[in-house]
Amino acid sequence: MNKQIEKQKFKILSIIFAFVFSLTATFNAAAAEENISWEENNASIGIYETDFTDLYDIDYLNTAAGIYESTYEKDVKNGIRIMLVNGGFVPAPETLLKDNVIFISAEKLANIIGLEIQADNNEEKISLKKDNLTLTMSTNGNGNLAEMNGESIELPGIPENVNGEIYVPLRFVVEKFGGNVEYIHDYLNTVCHKTYDGVPDINMIVVEMPSEHEKAYTVEEGLSTIKKMSVEEYNQIVELLKNRNESFDEEYPDYNPLSIKYTGYNIGRLYVYELKGYEKLPIFFNKYTGEVYSNMSALPFVCIDKGFANLSWLYQ
């Protein structure tokens, strides 16, 4: 069979698969919204366009249920924002941007990073606690000072009541409890070196709280693991082409599966690597679990899944 016909056939099958997958994700969406699941070190995510203008479907793996579920993000003038905490994607973070400060529901943030939360409606205050630290903020929309164990600290943004929930400055709270926040503007361009016409900036908020992990893998250990997986994937491609009596071509030429480098860039606990010739499909290594994730070649414009990038798809 002609190679171009095979490629077209694969594309048609991919579209059918995507349609069926979309129906399944839609069926699970309502349940997902009511019981949003977040799991440390679970970095699987896919971002798709929908039939609605500026609305994007965010699919994520619910490992407890063993299925993909969906939430949605609206594109505003600053693009859409997704959130990664301790190596796991947070569905529906519902962050807000005001005066260049990211806000998030105090209750949602407390649940994710393990804080105790107490609200005093009479005094219009909210307190966040962990171990021997207590952070108190006013909720009446006027106070620009917070207190950390009784010491006054100026707030970067004033907490606000939004639809009955108190929203607080995300970075400020995380850092006061020992965490770090990184804001990656335009993930596709910054990390994947590519852009899509009509697709908004995918902005990523990366939060890392103090680690309790006893071991951290080195960059070199991550590189060694990824190279082994790369060779396995390469051998599968060679076998695939051999069985079809074909070879590498100008579109997808032969490559060195060991030509992988560490970019010097981390996304929280994820080391970022690149395979020469496939830099648009970055590979991520979790320095605490040793797991590998990759930006896969698939239908969604963002598709991060466990394992080495499935380059075999490109040769179908």
Secondary structure, 3 states (H helix, E strand, C coil): CCHHHHHHHHHHHHHHHHHHHHHHHHHHHHHHHHCCCCCCCCCCEEEEECCCCCEEEEEEEECCCCEEEEEEEECECCEEEEEEECCEEECCCCCEEECCEEEEEHHHHHHHHCCEEEEECCCCEEEEEECCEEEEEECCCCCCEEEECCEEEECCCCCEEECCEEEEEHHHHHHHCCCEEEEECCHHHHHHCCCCCCCCCEEEEEEECCCCCCCCCCHHHHHHHHHHHHHHHHHHHHHHHHHCCCCCCCCCCCCCCCCEEEEEEEECCEEEEEECCCCCCCEEEECCCCCEEEECCCCCCEEEEECCCCHHHHHC
